[in-house]
């Protein structure tokens, strides 16, 4: 159920271009690593502004974690600027919510139909790296995908990073801007093999497919 909550919370969060946030599961936590001694999941969310991040956290936690049976949620970062968590979600308790302070941290107990939803009052946000990326150029689509799958398997062994796209890999790499005014980003034509003769291409005749891996992380070093 921790994974169900985390998967829902990080859904539709591949790109800030249209999703509002980029998010992913950083790692699975053992009971020894969580505040309540139960299995847990660490999730990272990235946004282009603090205002957007605060909005995304409230919506995603409220709709995806509060709703999930047996769930609780705690701040994973100890440092950084405060972000409302239980501070706003507590109002779902309709006046029946109660607070408790433990070791200098405030928590809210919100009554729900399977018991109580326990939520920390505030989370933390820090400046981080939203979008380290590299391109994999290959002879064929199959070769490119197999290479990226192998890379993702190794990347997922690391902490403090997430790869937000489906399976960690994106085929629709984008460039800034478009010939259409309504779009802020569009297909990266310089790396599309089928456009080699129609645009200023970065690809030679050997390249039949290009895939991209995008890495969001807490620090330059982790990315």
Secondary structure as GFF3:
##gff-version 3
##sequence-region A 1 223
A	DSSP	alpha_helix	2	9	.	.	.	ID=ss1
A	DSSP	beta_strand	22	29	.	.	.	ID=ss2
A	DSSP	three_ten_helix	31	33	.	.	.	ID=ss3
A	DSSP	beta_strand	40	46	.	.	.	ID=ss4
A	DSSP	alpha_helix	50	64	.	.	.	ID=ss5
A	DSSP	beta_strand	72	73	.	.	.	ID=ss6
A	DSSP	beta_strand	81	84	.	.	.	ID=ss7
A	DSSP	alpha_helix	86	89	.	.	.	ID=ss8
A	DSSP	three_ten_helix	90	93	.	.	.	ID=ss9
A	DSSP	beta_strand	98	102	.	.	.	ID=ss10
A	DSSP	beta_strand	105	112	.	.	.	ID=ss11
A	DSSP	beta_strand	115	120	.	.	.	ID=ss12
A	DSSP	beta_strand	122	125	.	.	.	ID=ss13
A	DSSP	beta_strand	129	138	.	.	.	ID=ss14
A	DSSP	alpha_helix	141	155	.	.	.	ID=ss15
A	DSSP	beta_strand	161	162	.	.	.	ID=ss16
A	DSSP	three_ten_helix	166	168	.	.	.	ID=ss17
A	DSSP	beta_strand	174	176	.	.	.	ID=ss18
A	DSSP	beta_strand	185	187	.	.	.	ID=ss19
A	DSSP	three_ten_helix	189	191	.	.	.	ID=ss20
A	DSSP	three_ten_helix	193	195	.	.	.	ID=ss21
A	DSSP	beta_strand	209	217	.	.	.	ID=ss22
###
